[in-house]
């Protein structure tokens, strides 16, 4: 008997296993191939819009992804820097081989964690409660809790042209029995599809015909503990090219040969990361589409063709790729493919990521209908934290929508469900000005510390930083400049409006064009870089932030109103029929969650609130 079993060694499984083992629980991580633990079967990058903030949140909660991404990055790039802080985010180009080596080394040296290289063929349950698993060699292993993080490996099929091959990503084995085991336990599964572009030999690309894409020359990183990153001058560039009329003609002429348009694909594909042939069909008016060329590793002579996912036959793929500027003589190292796999209906999950039907079964990652390494890792971390809390007889960690993108992600899954691979977007978050890259530690570090995943030393540094932000903000309110001050003359030299009256440094920073860097020579206070960034954002956007906090407070009041689990909604008079059906299916835990269910209208919420009071 062990405490916790984690099935799957992808990004979700890695974070789940580490969270459990670091909390002192005896943990077994099952994988079908140790060499593929923490691999990147699709894009060699971490972060991006919304996703980059998720990585910061993972780090603030005590996860490992941010540290690994910082330590193995080929390029760091801050996105959306010309826009507001609510959408600014970090993306790194990763060395895919170095990244998985880093994670495998962390796992190998983690106390309380055993790694087993064998397939799990069945979940074992008794009286709707998990008791363990069955290995493919016939051995049963009993456990208190099982966390399922199988990614795209359940009954997966590789699709290229008119050919379907039972296989996992990158030619790995697929698991044909586990999803049937879930169905035997009463869980609903459905088919999803995703895909990956070709990899081409880097030395066969004419980069002179492509647009150079450098990173950001600044010290930026995911982890609050990272002290050094690859120097800017040693970072690898990416390149940009475009499809053209010739590319589009080749694709349209061969559309019937694509697995997607030949009728072979049964699963639903990702809306926000479509194949190139899907882009052409859906956006027929576009004369061209962006294609990014991204290095995969210092150790590989391969480039990832971002934005060119396809399920076309190999000969057509060659024609398509060689029609792109810079790729006329490219050599394909690995062809693109689509992959179908089984996932579970996420409406069967509690907000803790525990299954509603089978007690002590947690699920995380693409099995829950999501896409992306970052979404998977975040779910894995939360599942691990909540598995430990369940064993310790503690209440679960459920993040609110105003607390974290991870809160938005989980709430969307368990409240709205999904019929396609779910991807986090900044537009999904109502309170994105509160969920910024710069303040993830303020939002979540306390939770990581309480879970035992943040060290005492790190927590002490965090509290010192918070004190420095508060003290620095108050200090700026006491520093005053007059129209005759040297600062006033300096601002005039820079072309700013003159100071017509005395003003505090705090109020001066409210002006959009004034930065703390402008004022620093005239202040008798030094600010650490991250402290200065936080102070400046909090002052400049104070009005918007306060409004968002007021709106979020109403949400918090709604979330505080708990709903008993055993309530029978069919017995509540005056609820609409659709509301009764949806509420009985989803069984929301709070009035706030109930209000976000599709088909449950404000009148239904009013009826439910009155019923609960009575």
Secondary structure, 3 states (H helix, E strand, C coil): CEEEEEECCCHHHHHHHHHHHHCCCCEEEEECCHHHCCCCCCCCEEECCCHHHHHHHHHHCCCCHHHHHHHCEEEEEEECCCCCCCCCEEEEEECHHHHHHHHHHHHHCCCCEEEEECCEEEEEECCCEEEEEEECCCCEEEEEEEEECCCCCECCEEEECCEEEECCHHHCCCECCHHHHHHHCCCCEEEEEEEECCEEEHHHCCHHHCEEECCCCCCCCCCCCCCCCCCHHHCCCEEEEECCHHHHHHHHHCHHHCCCCCCCCCCECCCCCCCHHHHHHHCCCCCCCEEEEEECCCCCCEEEEECCCCCCCHHHHHHHHHCCCCCCCCCEEECCEEEEEEEECHHHECCCCEECCCECEEECCHHHCECCHHHHHHHHHHHHHHHHHHHCCCCCCCCCCCCCHHHHHHHHHHHHCCCCCECCCHHHCCCCCCCCCCCHHHHHHHHHHHCCCCCHHHHHHHHHHHHHHHHHHHHHHHCEECCCCHHHHHHHHCCCCCCCCCEEHHHHCCCCCCCHHHHHHHCCCCCCHHHHHHHHHHHHCHHHHHHHHHHHHHHHHHHHCECCCCCCHHHCCCCCHHHHHHHHHHCCCEHHHHHCCCCCCHHHHHHHHHHHHC
